[in-house]
Amino acid sequence: MWRQRLLFLLAAALILLGCLGGGESIPADGTAAIPAETKYIALTFDDGPRQGTTDRLLDGLRERGACATFFLVGEQAQANPELARRMKAEGHQVGNHTWSHVRLEGASSAEIAEEVGKSEAFLKNLLEEGEYWLRPPYGLITPGTEQQITVPMVKWSVDPRDWESRDTAKVVQAVLKDAKPNSIILLHDIYPTSVDAALQIVDTLQAEGYWFVTVEELLRLNGVTPQAGTMYRTGAG
Ligand code: NI
């Protein structure tokens, strides 16, 4: 029993390092140390960063020791570079949501390369070299073009359509109804209602024993080695 407790504390420390230590990822061999009863889940936020909402969300996540993944629109990151830097510094995963939020389904290879590449180059210059995983806008990309994507792609398994209702209570209810271990939850940090919902969701699920980790951490905790050009919908792969 004490051993299980020790392993739990070890896992918790790894997560905290990931969250507070500037995005350290969990070592591949850390998976074996994670007790089976611990529940992990990932919040993802698209379309930001935005002043007045993203900063409030980052405050709330920090207070709660929760990590998240942000898929940034390049134009928005250019307008709010300090928010993007803060995400990285506070251990969140930063990803790419194209330069100007274009639909990649139906787009040509050249358009995809331009929209993804411009944003990626900007993030590497602003933050650091490294991988900026892609969430294609609307979760879609022209079939057959996946092989030109040089990073893993992330979709979602829980979508409360927060952009449509803009209603905090409805968003919270929709997420809690569908959330389970290894879920990837889709929200947008450009709406005040979604920020309020996200923090309520963190409070509720943390009380149920969930740990909020980045998508990269979630996959590694499940022993999944992320592959370039592959679309991931849950932490289980
Ligand atoms: Ni979007």
Boltz pocket constraint, residues with backbone or C-beta under 6 A from the ligand:
constraints:
  - pocket:
      binder: B
      contacts: [[A, 46], [A, 47], [A, 97], [A, 101], [A, 137], [A, 138]]
      max_distance: 6.0
